[in-house]
């Protein structure tokens, strides 16, 4: 639910809250633009949108009355944050701080530097409604602003250092409104992610994905399945930070009921598995969100050819 860092920056940094200090990085702070004077309809002050996208360039996909596009304004971002609040804090078990409760928006400092995918329903009875969102952070942008979100839970520095010529993209903060949690919406989101990957020549996707619940013992089956059957190859395996590391091999391999384990996985994680993703070493309990996080790593070269054919090898946005 949170959720999918960099060269030459503190890879163990994570930002919490707006304007937060980077954990473990001394006095360093997130360098982000002053947004106090931005209007609701102003463009997001985000290096990923420079030069600014024309409205038609922001659109990445359409399916019936559903449209997928990048957020292009402060109002768009706030709509995504309100959807996240509804799903994470009202529908699920995340615990808001005072500011989050008052604003009724799930927001953090990373929002200012990320691109945001939006799924909009163009129903006949009013303005388009945001029904799904995904947050995207490119490596070159993260490198200028203190790091990836995932680095607050996982030591991703080794795989970044091992692949200095590859472009990484972090995926996170995904959520979809309950009536739209179906194959149709998920496929539209992935159509947009694939178009974005091609547009920016991304080589590797990574990010935290979540299992509901903060008691790893109650998640022994899915965690053990991911450990024994879906660990990333050694080249791509990322380990949870030592002080947060929760062992995933809670059951022996022979004790795992594969069918039951797959049924217990959230749709997002099953989707990553189908695409060819691997998972890191160790889980991390996120008590604020009431989840147990796992680290997903998906090199584009490992994506199943049938999915590339499905989304289109060139995946040009609709004209």
Secondary structure, DSSP 8 states (H G I E B T S, - for coil): ------SSS-TT----STT-B-TTSTT-B------TT--TTS----GGG-S---HHHHEEEEETTEEEEE--SHHHHHHHHHHHHIIIIIIS-----HHHHHHT----GGGGTSEEEEEEE--TTSS-EEEEEEEEEEHHHHTTTT--GGGGTEE-HHHHHHTTTS-EEEEEEEEE-GGG-SHHHHHHHHHHHHHHHHHTT--EEEEEEEEE-S-GGGGHHHHHHHHHHSB--GGG--EE-TTT-B-S--S-GGG--HHHHHHHS-HHHHHHHHHT-EE-BSBEEETTTTEEEEEEEEEGGGS-HHHHHHH-SS-----
